[in-house]
Amino acid sequence: MTNTARKARWQPSRLQGLVACGLVVIALAVGVRTLYRKPIHGKWMGYTYHDVGGQLVKDEAFGQFTILLNQNGTYEENGNATSGTWVKKGNAITLTPEKFYDLTPAEHRAKYRKAYGTRSQTIERLLERTMRPMVINYNASSDIMTHREPTLLYKYERG
């Protein structure tokens, strides 16, 4: 066998070996990334952005707010002072409020009736708006949560 024939025979094997090593490295990297997912629970810091003509403008006046997602499936949020339960399905995290300023809707109604002797449409609208579930989208690669409304974007990063 000549030197040229040996080299020709060696090169494909060498290329195949390099490709095989590369595939093993990629498979390991993907496997480690899949196994090591950060837990979603913990403290998340949020900011509000206004959508002004397609541009997102940070609301400096509102400031920063936090959501604390507890391991037991409960949460506390200081932006609108709600607390309740949370569930993650895929990339969607649903926050379902149970209390607003540490009172349930029934406790708010009873407190208002005791103070003013009547039912308040304003309180009812406030409770209806505040106590509805909110769905937040989680992006695992950037480790950021977002919630979009028609003219607002809420963005949460780990705190």
C-alpha positions in Angstrom: 0.0 0.0 0.0 1.4 3.4 -0.9 1.6 6.4 1.3 -1.1 8.2 -0.7 -3.4 5.3 -0.4 -2.9 5.2 3.4 -3.5 8.9 3.7 -6.7 8.7 1.6 -7.9 5.8 3.8 -7.0 7.7 7.0 -8.7 11.0 6.2 -12.3 9.8 6.1 -11.9 7.9 9.4 -10.3 11.0 10.9 -13.2 13.2 9.7 -15.7 10.7 10.9 -14.0 10.7 14.3 -14.1 14.5 14.6 -17.8 14.5 13.6 -18.6 11.8 16.2 -16.7 13.8 18.9 -18.5 17.0 17.9 -21.9 15.2 18.1 -21.1 13.8 21.5 -20.1 17.3 22.8 -23.4 18.8 21.4 -25.5 16.0 22.9 -23.8 16.5 26.3 -24.4 20.2 26.2 -28.0 19.8 25.3 -28.5 17.1 27.9 -26.9 19.3 30.7 -29.0 22.3 29.7 -32.2 20.2 29.7 -31.4 18.7 33.1 -30.3 21.9 34.6 -33.4 24.2 34.4 -33.6 26.9 36.9 -36.7 26.4 39.1 -39.3 29.0 38.4 -40.0 29.7 42.1 -38.2 32.6 43.7 -38.2 36.4 43.7 -38.9 38.2 40.4 -38.4 42.0 39.9 -40.7 43.7 37.5 -41.0 46.9 35.5 -43.8 48.4 33.5 -43.2 49.5 29.9 -45.7 51.7 27.9 -46.1 50.9 24.2 -45.9 54.4 22.6 -46.2 54.2 18.8 -44.5 50.8 18.8 -41.7 51.9 21.1 -41.5 50.5 24.6 -40.8 53.2 27.2 -40.0 52.3 30.8 -42.4 53.7 33.4 -39.9 55.3 35.8 -42.7 56.8 37.9 -44.3 53.5 38.7 -41.0 52.0 39.7 -40.0 48.5 40.4 -42.3 45.8 41.8 -41.8 42.2 42.9 -43.5 38.8 42.5 -42.5 36.1 45.0 -43.4 32.7 43.6 -43.3 30.2 46.5 -42.4 26.5 46.1 -45.8 25.5 47.5 -47.7 27.1 44.6 -48.6 30.4 46.3 -47.5 33.9 45.3 -47.3 37.5 46.7 -47.2 40.5 44.4 -46.6 44.0 45.6 -47.5 45.9 42.4 -51.3 45.6 43.0 -51.0 44.0 46.5 -52.4 40.6 45.5 -51.6 37.1 46.7 -52.9 33.7 45.7 -51.8 30.6 43.8 -49.7 30.1 40.7 -49.5 27.2 38.2 -47.0 26.6 35.4 -48.1 24.8 32.2 -45.4 24.9 29.5 -44.2 28.5 29.2 -47.4 29.9 30.7 -47.6 30.8 34.4 -51.1 31.6 35.6 -51.4 33.8 38.8 -54.8 33.4 40.4 -55.4 36.1 43.1 -57.2 35.1 46.2 -56.5 38.2 48.3 -56.2 41.9 47.5 -54.5 44.0 50.3 -54.7 40.9 52.5 -58.5 40.7 52.3 -60.6 38.4 50.2 -63.3 39.9 48.0 -66.0 38.9 50.5 -64.0 40.6 53.3 -63.6 43.8 51.2 -67.4 43.9 50.6 -68.2 43.3 54.3 -65.7 46.0 55.3 -67.3 48.5 52.9 -70.8 47.7 54.0 -69.9 48.1 57.6 -68.3 51.5 57.0 -70.9 52.9 54.6 -74.0 50.7 54.9 -74.3 49.9 51.2 -72.7 48.1 48.3 -70.2 50.0 46.2 -70.1 49.7 42.4 -66.6 51.2 42.6 -65.4 48.4 44.9 -67.1 45.8 42.7 -65.3 47.1 39.6 -62.0 47.3 41.4 -62.3 43.7 42.7 -63.4 42.4 39.2 -60.4 44.0 37.6 -57.9 43.1 40.3 -59.0 39.5 41.1 -58.9 38.1 37.5 -56.2 35.6 36.7 -53.1 36.8 34.9 -51.1 34.7 32.5 -47.4 35.4 32.3 -45.2 34.0 29.6 -41.8 32.5 30.6 -38.9 32.4 28.2 -36.4 29.8 29.6 -33.5 30.8 27.3 -33.5 34.4 28.5 -34.9 33.6 32.0 -37.4 36.4 31.7 -41.2 36.5 32.3 -43.5 38.9 30.4 -47.2 39.9 30.4 -48.6 42.0 27.6 -51.7 44.2 27.7 -52.8 46.4 24.8 -50.6 49.4 25.7 -48.4 47.9 28.5 -45.7 45.3 28.8 -44.8 43.9 32.2 -41.2 42.4 32.3 -39.9 40.4 35.2 -36.3 39.3 35.8 -34.9 37.3 38.7 -34.3 39.3 41.8 
